[in-house]
Amino acid sequence: MGFNLGAEESVKTQVKETIRRIRSEFEHMQIFLSAVDMQKYNTTIEPWLKRAREIADSMEDVIDEYLHITVERSQGGLRSFLRQAARSHKKSSAWHLIADRLKVIEAGLSHLEAMKERYDIKKNESDDDNGEGENANGRVGRVFNSSRSYPVNEEDDNIYGEQRKILFKLLTDETSATRAVISVWGMGGVGKTTMVDKVYGNQEIENRFDCKVWVTVSKSCRIEHTMRRILRELLDADQSEHDSYGPSSDLNRVQEEVCSILQEKRYLLILDDVWSGELSSYVQRALPDNNRGSRIVITTRLNEIASISEERHRLKLRKIEDENQAFDLFCREAFWHAGDRRCPKHLDSVGRNIVRKCQGLPLAIVAVARLMSLKGTTQAEWQRVYKKLSWEFANNPSLDNLKHVLNLSYDDLPSYLKNCFLYCSVFPDHKIKRKKLIRLWIAESFVQDRETQTVEEVAEEFLEELVHRSMLHVAQRNSFGRVRRCGMHGLMRELTLPTARKENFSMVWKESESAGGLGCEARRLSVHDYAANSALFHMDFSRIRSLLVFKHDSSLTTLLKTVSRNARYLRVVDLESADMDRVPDVFMDLINLHYLGLRKTKVRRLPDSIRRLRNLQTLDLRYTKIEKLPKGISQLKKLRYLLALRLNDRSRQSFEFISHVKAPGGLGLQNLTSLQHLDIAADEESSMRQLGYLTQLKVLIVSKVKGVDCPQLSASVSHMTSLYKLSITAYDEKEVLQLQDFGHCFQNLQKLHVQGTVVGPAVVVQEQRGARMRRGREDGVVVVVGGGLNAHDSLLLPPSFRSLGERLRELCLGWSGLKEDPLPALCHLHNLSVLFLRRAYHGVQLRFMEGWFPNLQELHLLHLPHVNRMVIEKGCMKSLRVLQMEGLSELMLLPKGIEHLTSLHKLYLSECNNFFLYAIQEDQRKRVDHIPNIWHAYHADGKKIIEILSRPTTGAPRPQEEEEEDRKSVPPYPFPTPSETGTDDNVFSYLPPIETRSDMNDGGTSNSCPSPRKETKPKWPTIPEPPSPPTEHPELVPRVASQYSDSDEEEQNNKVGLIRRKKV
């Protein structure tokens, strides 16, 4: 036995030494394989590369096996390991197997070297000398600088300008109320999607239609899938924890629901990239033709699909025939950094040669121009690019011109971007959430940190560079201008999928397209569709490193067990929206797991054995049923993202409309020092103290905070020097948050959410019981200890709020208990973009003074029941686009000065006073005529009713018979709906987005606009005598401040026979 153990130790020593060499070799191989330029080698390179990739994959496998054994040893303890070894009578242990595999790998590497010599695999001599040095990223020319302002990739006004005008006229045609189907067709890359998108985003188009939906259709997309995507858009599926209209829903039921929603709406539906005539015809028949001027727009490459439209409703886009026009487009994109955007004379000839290769296709021209914008401006460098493009045409004759250019764009990507780009092809939708994509890139080790940048910041730069190169397009930006969702052009994806498969990078499984076996080559599996008896269940998954499942049914459990049992070294498992209520036990053996996504599942608990997942970086538990984290979570020292909030109340009326998982007891948090984002319910002082160890946090969302624990929370937050978002929610509605000491914590924040009563200087808060309590009683001082407030206290925002700095972009206050106007304490926030006041203020007046909030884009005033006067001075809120007023039941008149908000685009009203509605529709209508979209929501007969108080000036008049109909309700509709203002985790935001366009995405952002309701004019109530304020609540009587004049307000009140009583 001693001899066997000694031999075993000798093998281990040899294995460790070999692993060190193999690791170094593996890193170099990865860099070489991702950066290799096929054009610089002779034709024998391709089979050699295939063999090199196979050996590299084997190297990764054996490294993972080695790590698995060493982790097992450390977790089981040395004594347990030796006892297990002593019981083993086999001559070849796991260590021997690794040693044998390492010998095979080293032999393979030697064979690769011999092949290189034997078959003369070498660079072509003409390409050995670039003539210029390469930068640190291995590319010649300009280095991408994400801090610079790059142009938005939009089609120029001179391209297809006439076609856009025609499309606009077809969409706004008033000669007939009949629904029309419009087709835009042409070859791939000609600019169909770009042209339609530009018209789709036009302000007049947005004002005209009650509802806009954009769905991108792929080649394999079936009728059922398309209809569900339309329905999910209309229902705003992102706001429900589970989609009630999932894959198992009956098609007839889905169609009926779509029709009921659209029946009373003037809608615009875009079906982008349609390949099936049957699908387009079905959708046309399924959607209601309600004589309201609705439109369906189809983009397609096929004439036979375009022919379903009347001839006058067909638009064909052709290539740019004018060479000068094509070259002008190229120059504007390639030389965007130059003042005149013109091509230097010495590059004119070669530049025109490059453009000719694009054959007049705008997508190709823009792609190659963006590529050239990152090159040097020497003629030699441009000639090299032209030679590469010519090589593509000569060596890939089966590809069309556009794909040659896209191939060149891909080949030119730096090695650090290729994997990031290929990864985007695994998603079924053309809208990918930025934050999720970055977390996945990090889990896959595609991104490494730098000296002065975190790995997240580097990943953001990678994304911006891919956008600048036109490899990805921006589908949506947030209010701060950052990418919120991005996508890959359909043609780019067509080119990328075979490349990813060829390089063993990934495979997309679609039942209708998959044939043959998966084999053991692909490293990443993305499951978009599968049947109950699918061949997928019989594949060899041993080489799989990532599993992303986008279809979920009863067979999912079987698939997960099969994959996880065979793929022991999975790095990524993403099961968002899966119909599962428990985590499979076998998942806890995936010790190489870096990303576990369980968002929107029904999982209720995590096993304590999760401690075994020592490499886990992202744990996404949002919208699950999990209430408390297990103690084993404290062992996950590499965890960077712990996402774990639940939405309990979609209406957001209750204080606890969201909740978070509870932190484990003991030392549950202080070990997680790598955390960047944390959602947690920390209702114990020990938890607050442990937060101080998490110094790398950038986002902290903490709930169940007690007032007495606030000083400790402040001390902990002060150590988080990189924190940019802080969200604090009190233990309950009565709890008082002591935020006086948070000034230093607020200075560098970009986003601040505070929910709960805040303490201002008018209230003394007891921090210690006993002597101070007695002294307070003797001195007659009101003392508040974590409970309610005296009804007569006047609360101000704590002085700490004046420490909020210029970086703050988003501020949300809820249930704050303020009785003094908070705006003067916030008016210094010149860069504030979004402001929420939700049940935050119990005073009677809000005044926005000249010069305040110059960059505010969204203002949400929610449930401020005592506000009876609003004053908006000229020159304030110059950038405001969205104003929401909900639950302002005492406000009977329009805000004075609302006509000064000339940039206001959308006004949302709900739970308003009838006098207010009368003023906005009748008495003071002219004051809001400049606002193109005004919606009013209310409940009737248990249903949510939406009425549009403004109609577009370009809209067709409604028939007289419709005007005379009684009011009709529409199906329940979540109004307002979340806008994801700023981030996808902003639970305060719940408005329709300013611009709504979507493929079917997991976010499900609603593309619905409220529907007009048909009604006769309401019978307005007679105006009663002015009521006297109740004596039991004297603080609710309007208090007249000396610096404010009420003469104008009295004049307005007299117009409706109402005079407010002043407090003397």
Long-range contacts (C-beta under 8 A, 24 or more apart in sequence): 1-86, 5-82, 5-85, 5-86, 8-85, 8-93, 8-95, 11-93, 11-95, 11-96, 11-99, 12-95, 14-99, 15-66, 15-95, 15-98, 15-99, 15-102, 18-99, 18-102, 18-106, 19-62, 19-63, 19-66, 19-102, 22-59, 22-62, 22-63, 22-102, 22-105, 22-106, 23-63, 25-59, 25-109, 26-56, 26-59, 26-60, 26-63, 29-55, 29-56, 29-59, 30-56, 31-415, 33-503, 34-415, 34-416, 34-418, 34-419, 35-138, 35-414, 35-415, 35-418, 37-127, 37-411, 38-411, 39-124, 39-127, 39-387, 39-388, 39-391, 39-411, 40-123, 40-124, 40-127, 41-121, 41-122, 41-123, 41-124, 42-120, 42-121, 42-122, 42-124, 44-119, 44-120, 44-121, 45-121, 48-112, 48-115, 48-116, 48-119, 48-121, 51-108, 51-112, 51-115, 52-112, 53-503, 53-504, 54-504, 55-105, 55-108, 55-109, 55-112, 57-504, 57-521, 57-523, 57-543, 58-101, 58-104, 58-105, 58-108, 59-105, 60-545, 61-101, 61-543, 61-569, 62-98, 62-101, 62-102, 62-105, 64-568, 64-569, 64-592, 65-94, 65-97, 65-98, 65-101, 65-569, 66-98, 67-591, 67-592, 68-568, 68-569, 68-591, 68-592, 69-94, 69-95, 69-98, 71-591, 71-614, 72-591, 75-612, 130-384, 131-378, 131-380, 131-381, 132-376, 132-378, 132-380, 132-381, 137-414, 137-415, 137-416, 138-414, 138-415, 139-374, 139-412, 139-414, 140-375, 140-376, 140-381, 141-374, 141-375, 141-376, 141-381, 142-373, 142-374, 142-375, 142-376, 144-374, 144-461, 144-464, 144-465, 144-468, 146-460, 146-461, 146-464, 146-465, 148-337, 150-336, 150-464, 150-467, 150-468, 151-333, 151-336, 152-474, 153-333, 153-366, 153-370, 153-467, 153-470, 153-473, 153-474, 154-194, 154-198, 155-191, 155-194, 155-195, 155-198, 155-362, 156-328, 156-329, 156-332, 158-325, 158-328, 159-191, 159-320, 159-325, 159-329, 159-362, 160-191, 160-195, 160-317, 163-195, 163-315, 163-317, 164-195, 164-198, 164-199, 166-315, 167-195, 167-196, 167-199, 167-297, 167-315, 168-199, 168-202, 168-204, 168-205, 170-295, 170-313, 171-199, 171-205, 171-208, 171-268, 171-295, 171-297, 172-204, 172-205, 172-208, 172-954, 173-293, 174-293, 174-954, 174-956, 176-293, 177-291, 177-292, 177-293, 177-956, 177-959, 178-289, 178-291, 178-293, 179-287, 179-288, 179-289, 179-290, 179-291, 179-292, 179-293, 179-294, 179-295, 179-296, 180-294, 180-295, 180-296, 180-309, 180-310, 180-313, 181-284, 181-295, 181-296, 181-297, 181-298, 181-308, 181-309, 181-310, 181-313, 182-295, 182-296, 182-297, 182-298, 182-309, 182-313, 182-314, 182-315, 183-297, 183-298, 183-299, 183-300, 183-305, 183-306, 183-307, 183-308, 183-309, 183-313, 183-314, 183-315, 184-297, 184-298, 184-299, 184-300, 184-306, 184-315, 184-317, 185-299, 185-300, 185-301, 185-302, 185-303, 185-305, 185-306, 185-314, 185-315, 185-316, 185-317, 186-301, 186-316, 186-317, 186-318, 187-301, 187-319, 187-361, 188-301, 188-363, 188-400, 188-402, 188-490, 188-491, 189-361, 189-362, 189-363, 189-364, 189-402, 189-491, 190-317, 190-318, 190-319, 190-361, 190-362, 190-363, 191-317, 191-362, 191-363, 192-299, 192-300, 192-317, 193-272, 193-273, 193-299, 193-489, 193-490, 194-362, 195-317, 196-270, 196-272, 196-297, 196-299, 197-997, 200-268, 200-270, 200-997, 201-995, 201-997, 203-932, 204-952, 204-954, 205-268, 206-933, 206-995, 207-932, 207-933, 207-952, 207-953, 207-954, 207-955, 208-266, 208-293, 208-952, 208-954, 208-955, 209-266, 209-267, 209-268, 209-294, 209-295, 209-1009, 210-265, 210-266, 210-267, 210-948, 210-1009, 210-1010, 210-1011, 210-1012, 211-262, 211-265, 211-266, 211-267, 211-268, 211-1007, 211-1008, 211-1009, 211-1011, 212-267, 212-268, 212-270, 212-996, 212-997, 212-1007, 212-1009, 213-267, 213-268, 213-269, 213-270, 213-998, 213-1007, 213-1008, 214-270, 214-272, 214-996, 214-997, 214-998, 214-999, 214-1007, 215-269, 215-270, 215-271, 215-272, 215-998, 215-999, 215-1000, 216-272, 216-273, 216-429, 216-430, 216-490, 216-999, 217-271, 217-272, 217-273, 217-274, 217-275, 217-276, 217-279, 218-273, 218-275, 218-428, 218-490, 219-275, 220-510, 220-512, 220-513, 220-529, 221-275, 221-276, 221-279, 222-279, 222-512, 223-251, 223-278, 223-279, 223-282, 223-283, 224-251, 224-254, 226-271, 226-279, 226-283, 227-251, 227-254, 227-255, 227-258, 227-283, 227-286, 228-254, 228-1000, 229-999, 229-1000, 230-258, 230-269, 230-283, 231-257, 231-258, 231-261, 232-1000, 232-1004, 233-998, 233-1000, 233-1004, 233-1006, 233-1007, 233-1008, 234-258, 234-261, 234-262, 234-1006, 234-1007, 234-1008, 235-261, 235-1004, 235-1006, 236-974, 236-977, 236-978, 236-1004, 236-1005, 236-1006, 236-1008, 237-1004, 238-978, 238-1002, 238-1003, 238-1004, 238-1005, 238-1006, 239-647, 239-650, 239-974, 239-977, 239-978, 239-990, 239-1004, 240-650, 241-600, 241-623, 241-646, 241-647, 242-577, 242-600, 242-602, 243-577, 243-1004, 246-552, 246-577, 246-579, 247-551, 247-552, 247-553, 248-553, 255-286, 257-971, 258-286, 258-287, 259-286, 259-287, 259-288, 260-971, 261-970, 261-971, 261-973, 261-1008, 262-287, 262-288, 262-290, 262-294, 263-288, 263-290, 264-290, 264-292, 264-968, 264-970, 264-1011, 264-1012, 264-1013, 264-1014, 265-290, 265-292, 265-294, 265-1011, 265-1012, 266-292, 266-293, 266-294, 266-955, 267-294, 267-295, 268-294, 268-295, 268-296, 268-297, 269-294, 269-295, 269-296, 269-297, 270-297, 270-299, 270-997, 271-296, 271-297, 271-298, 271-299, 272-299, 273-299, 273-300, 273-301, 273-490, 274-298, 274-299, 274-300, 274-302, 274-305, 275-300, 275-301, 275-302, 275-305, 276-305, 277-302, 277-304, 277-305, 277-308, 280-305, 280-308, 281-308, 284-308, 293-955, 293-956, 319-359, 319-360, 319-361, 320-360, 320-361, 320-362, 320-365, 321-360, 323-352, 323-355, 323-356, 326-355, 326-358, 326-360, 326-365, 327-351, 327-352, 327-355, 329-362, 329-365, 329-366, 329-369, 330-354, 330-355, 330-358, 330-365, 330-368, 330-369, 331-369, 332-369, 333-365, 333-366, 333-369, 333-370, 333-373, 334-369, 334-370, 334-372, 334-373, 335-373, 336-373, 337-373, 344-377, 346-379, 347-377, 347-379, 347-382, 350-379, 350-382, 350-383, 350-386, 351-382, 353-386, 354-382, 354-385, 354-386, 354-389, 357-386, 357-389, 357-390, 357-393, 357-401, 357-404, 357-405, 358-401, 358-402, 358-405, 359-401, 359-402, 361-401, 361-402, 361-405, 363-402, 363-470, 363-489, 363-491, 364-401, 364-402, 364-405, 364-406, 366-470, 367-405, 367-406, 367-409, 367-469, 367-470, 367-471, 368-405, 368-408, 368-409, 370-409, 370-468, 370-469, 370-470, 371-408, 371-409, 371-412, 371-469, 373-468, 374-468, 374-469, 385-412, 388-412, 402-491, 403-491, 403-495, 406-491, 406-492, 406-495, 407-495, 409-469, 409-470, 409-471, 410-471, 410-495, 410-496, 410-499, 413-469, 413-471, 416-446, 416-447, 416-462, 417-462, 417-465, 417-466, 417-471, 419-444, 419-446, 419-505, 420-446, 420-447, 420-459, 420-462, 420-463, 420-466, 421-466, 421-471, 421-472, 421-496, 422-496, 422-499, 422-500, 422-503, 422-505, 422-506, 423-506, 423-524, 424-466, 424-472, 424-486, 424-488, 424-496, 425-488, 425-493, 425-496, 425-497, 425-500, 425-506, 425-508, 426-500, 426-506, 426-508, 426-524, 426-526, 426-548, 427-526, 427-548, 427-550, 428-508, 428-526, 428-528, 428-550, 429-487, 429-999, 429-1000, 429-1001, 429-1002, 430-475, 430-487, 430-488, 430-490, 430-999, 431-475, 431-476, 431-485, 431-486, 431-487, 431-998, 431-999, 431-1001, 431-1003, 432-485, 432-486, 432-487, 432-1001, 433-484, 433-485, 433-984, 433-1001, 433-1002, 433-1003, 434-463, 434-482, 434-483, 434-484, 434-485, 434-486, 435-983, 435-984, 437-463, 437-486, 438-463, 439-595, 439-617, 439-618, 439-640, 439-641, 440-572, 440-574, 440-595, 442-594, 442-617, 442-618, 442-640, 443-571, 443-572, 443-594, 443-595, 443-617, 443-618, 444-546, 444-571, 444-572, 444-594, 445-571, 445-594, 454-676, 454-722, 456-676, 456-698, 475-997, 475-998, 475-999, 476-993, 476-995, 476-997, 476-1005, 478-980, 478-981, 478-982, 478-983, 479-809, 479-810, 479-833, 479-834, 479-857, 479-858, 479-981, 479-982, 480-750, 480-809, 480-833, 480-982, 484-980, 484-984, 485-1001, 485-1003, 487-999, 506-546, 509-536, 511-536, 524-548, 524-572, 525-563, 526-550, 527-551, 527-559, 530-555, 530-559, 537-562, 540-566, 541-566, 541-567, 542-566, 542-567, 542-568, 543-567, 544-570, 545-569, 545-570, 545-571, 545-572, 546-570, 546-571, 546-572, 546-573, 547-572, 547-573, 547-574, 548-572, 548-574, 549-574, 549-575, 549-578, 552-577, 552-578, 552-579, 552-580, 553-579, 554-579, 556-580, 557-584, 560-584, 560-586, 561-586, 564-589, 564-590, 568-592, 571-595, 573-597, 575-601, 576-600, 576-601, 576-620, 576-1002, 577-601, 577-1002, 581-625, 583-607, 585-609, 588-612, 588-613, 591-615, 594-618, 595-620, 596-620, 598-624, 599-623, 599-624, 599-643, 599-1002, 600-624, 600-1002, 605-630, 606-630, 606-632, 606-633, 607-632, 608-632, 610-636, 611-635, 611-636, 614-638, 617-641, 617-674, 618-643, 619-643, 619-644, 621-661, 622-646, 622-679, 622-985, 623-647, 626-661, 627-661, 627-662, 628-661, 628-662, 628-664, 629-661, 629-662, 629-663, 629-664, 629-668, 630-664, 631-664, 631-665, 631-666, 631-668, 633-664, 633-668, 633-672, 634-664, 634-666, 634-667, 634-668, 634-669, 634-670, 634-671, 634-672, 635-671, 636-672, 637-671, 637-672, 637-673, 637-674, 638-674, 639-672, 639-674, 639-675, 640-674, 640-675, 640-676, 640-677, 641-675, 641-676, 641-677, 642-672, 642-675, 642-677, 642-678, 642-679, 642-680, 643-677, 643-679, 643-985, 644-679, 644-680, 645-679, 645-701, 645-985, 645-987, 647-987, 650-974, 652-838, 652-987, 652-990, 655-732, 655-733, 655-755, 655-815, 656-732, 657-987, 658-703, 658-729, 658-987, 659-703, 660-701, 660-702, 660-703, 660-704, 662-704, 663-687, 663-690, 669-693, 669-694, 670-694, 678-702, 679-985, 683-731, 684-709, 685-709, 685-712, 688-712, 688-713, 688-716, 689-716, 690-716, 691-716, 691-717, 692-716, 692-719, 694-720, 695-719, 695-720, 695-721, 696-720, 696-722, 697-722, 697-723, 698-722, 698-723, 698-724, 698-725, 699-723, 699-724, 699-725, 699-985, 700-725, 700-726, 700-727, 701-725, 701-727, 701-753, 701-985, 702-727, 702-728, 702-729, 703-728, 703-729, 704-729, 704-731, 705-729, 705-730, 705-731, 705-735, 705-737, 705-756, 706-730, 706-731, 706-735, 706-786, 707-735, 707-736, 707-737, 707-738, 707-759, 707-765, 707-785, 707-786, 708-738, 708-767, 708-785, 708-786, 710-737, 710-738, 710-739, 710-741, 710-742, 711-738, 711-741, 711-767, 714-739, 714-741, 714-742, 714-745, 717-742, 717-745, 718-744, 718-745, 723-748, 723-749, 724-748, 724-749, 724-750, 724-751, 724-807, 725-749, 725-750, 725-751, 725-752, 725-753, 725-983, 726-751, 726-752, 726-753, 727-751, 727-752, 727-753, 727-754, 727-755, 728-753, 728-754, 728-755, 728-756, 729-753, 729-755, 729-756, 730-755, 730-756, 730-757, 730-815, 731-756, 731-786, 733-757, 733-815, 734-786, 734-787, 734-788, 735-786, 735-787, 736-763, 736-765, 736-784, 736-786, 736-787, 736-789, 738-765, 738-767, 739-798, 739-800, 739-801, 740-798, 740-799, 740-800, 741-800, 742-798, 742-800, 742-803, 743-799, 743-800, 743-802, 743-803, 744-803, 745-800, 746-800, 746-801, 746-803, 746-804, 746-805, 746-808, 747-803, 747-804, 747-805, 748-805, 748-807, 749-804, 749-805, 749-807, 749-808, 750-807, 750-808, 750-809, 750-810, 751-808, 751-809, 751-810, 751-811, 751-982, 751-983, 751-986, 752-804, 752-808, 752-810, 752-811, 752-812, 753-810, 753-811, 753-812, 753-814, 753-986, 753-988, 754-812, 754-813, 754-814, 754-816, 755-812, 755-813, 755-814, 755-815, 756-814, 756-815, 756-816, 757-789, 757-795, 757-815, 757-816, 757-817, 758-795, 758-797, 758-798, 758-813, 758-816, 758-817, 758-818, 759-784, 759-795, 759-798, 760-795, 760-796, 760-797, 760-798, 760-818, 760-820, 761-796, 761-798, 761-799, 762-793, 762-794, 762-795, 762-796, 763-789, 763-793, 763-795, 789-817, 791-1033, 791-1035, 792-1034, 792-1035, 793-819, 794-819, 794-820, 794-1035, 795-819, 795-820, 796-820, 796-822, 796-825, 797-822, 797-825, 797-826, 801-825, 801-826, 802-828, 804-828, 804-829, 806-830, 806-831, 807-831, 808-832, 809-833, 809-834, 809-982, 810-834, 810-835, 810-981, 810-982, 810-986, 811-835, 811-836, 812-836, 812-838, 812-986, 812-988, 813-837, 813-838, 813-840, 814-838, 814-839, 814-840, 814-988, 815-839, 815-840, 816-840, 816-841, 817-842, 818-842, 818-843, 819-843, 819-1035, 821-845, 821-846, 821-847, 823-847, 823-848, 823-849, 823-852, 827-852, 827-853, 829-853, 830-854, 830-855, 831-855, 832-856, 833-857, 833-858, 833-982, 834-858, 834-860, 834-981, 834-982, 834-989, 835-859, 835-860, 836-860, 836-862, 836-988, 836-989, 837-861, 837-862, 837-864, 838-862, 838-863, 838-988, 839-863, 839-864, 840-864, 841-867, 842-866, 842-1035, 842-1036, 843-867, 844-868, 844-869, 844-890, 844-1036, 844-1037, 844-1038, 844-1039, 845-869, 845-870, 845-871, 845-1038, 845-1044, 846-870, 846-871, 847-871, 847-873, 847-1044, 848-872, 848-873, 848-876, 848-877, 848-897, 849-873, 849-876, 850-874, 850-875, 850-876, 851-875, 851-876, 852-876, 852-877, 853-877, 853-880, 854-878, 854-879, 855-879, 856-880, 857-881, 857-882, 858-882, 858-883, 858-884, 858-979, 858-981, 858-991, 859-883, 859-884, 860-884, 860-886, 860-988, 860-991, 861-885, 861-886, 861-888, 862-886, 862-887, 863-887, 863-888, 863-911, 864-888, 865-889, 865-890, 866-890, 866-1036, 867-891, 868-892, 868-1038, 868-1060, 869-893, 869-896, 869-1038, 869-1049, 870-895, 870-896, 871-895, 871-896, 871-897, 871-1044, 872-896, 872-897, 872-898, 872-900, 872-901, 873-897, 873-900, 874-900, 875-900, 876-900, 877-901, 878-903, 879-903, 880-904, 881-905, 881-906, 881-994, 882-906, 882-908, 882-991, 882-994, 883-907, 883-908, 884-908, 884-910, 884-976, 884-991, 885-909, 885-910, 885-912, 886-910, 886-911, 886-976, 887-911, 888-912, 888-913, 888-916, 889-913, 891-916, 892-916, 892-919, 892-1053, 892-1056, 892-1058, 893-919, 893-924, 893-1052, 893-1053, 893-1056, 894-919, 894-920, 894-924, 894-927, 894-928, 896-1048, 896-1049, 896-1052, 898-927, 898-928, 899-927, 899-928, 899-930, 901-931, 902-930, 904-930, 904-931, 905-931, 905-932, 905-933, 905-994, 906-931, 906-932, 906-933, 906-934, 906-935, 906-991, 906-994, 907-931, 907-933, 907-934, 907-935, 908-935, 908-937, 908-975, 908-976, 908-991, 909-934, 909-935, 909-936, 909-937, 909-949, 910-936, 910-937, 910-938, 910-975, 910-976, 911-938, 912-936, 914-1020, 914-1021, 915-1023, 915-1056, 915-1058, 917-1018, 918-1020, 918-1056, 919-1056, 920-949, 921-949, 922-1020, 923-1055, 923-1056, 933-1009, 935-975, 935-1009, 935-1010, 937-975, 937-976, 937-1010, 940-967, 940-969, 941-969, 943-969, 943-970, 943-971, 943-972, 944-970, 944-972, 944-973, 944-974, 944-975, 945-969, 945-970, 945-1013, 946-970, 946-973, 946-975, 946-1010, 946-1011, 946-1012, 946-1013, 947-1010, 947-1012, 947-1013, 947-1015, 948-1010, 948-1011, 948-1012, 948-1013, 951-1012, 958-1014, 962-1014, 963-1014, 963-1016, 964-1016, 965-1014, 965-1015, 965-1016, 966-1014, 966-1015, 966-1016, 967-1013, 967-1014, 967-1015, 967-1016, 968-1013, 968-1014, 968-1015, 969-1013, 970-1011, 970-1013, 973-1008, 973-1010, 973-1011, 974-1006, 975-1010, 977-1006, 977-1008, 978-1005, 980-1005, 1023-1056, 1023-1057, 1023-1058, 1026-1058, 1026-1059, 1026-1060, 1026-1061, 1028-1061, 1029-1061, 1034-1063, 1037-1061, 1037-1063, 1038-1062, 1038-1063, 1039-1063
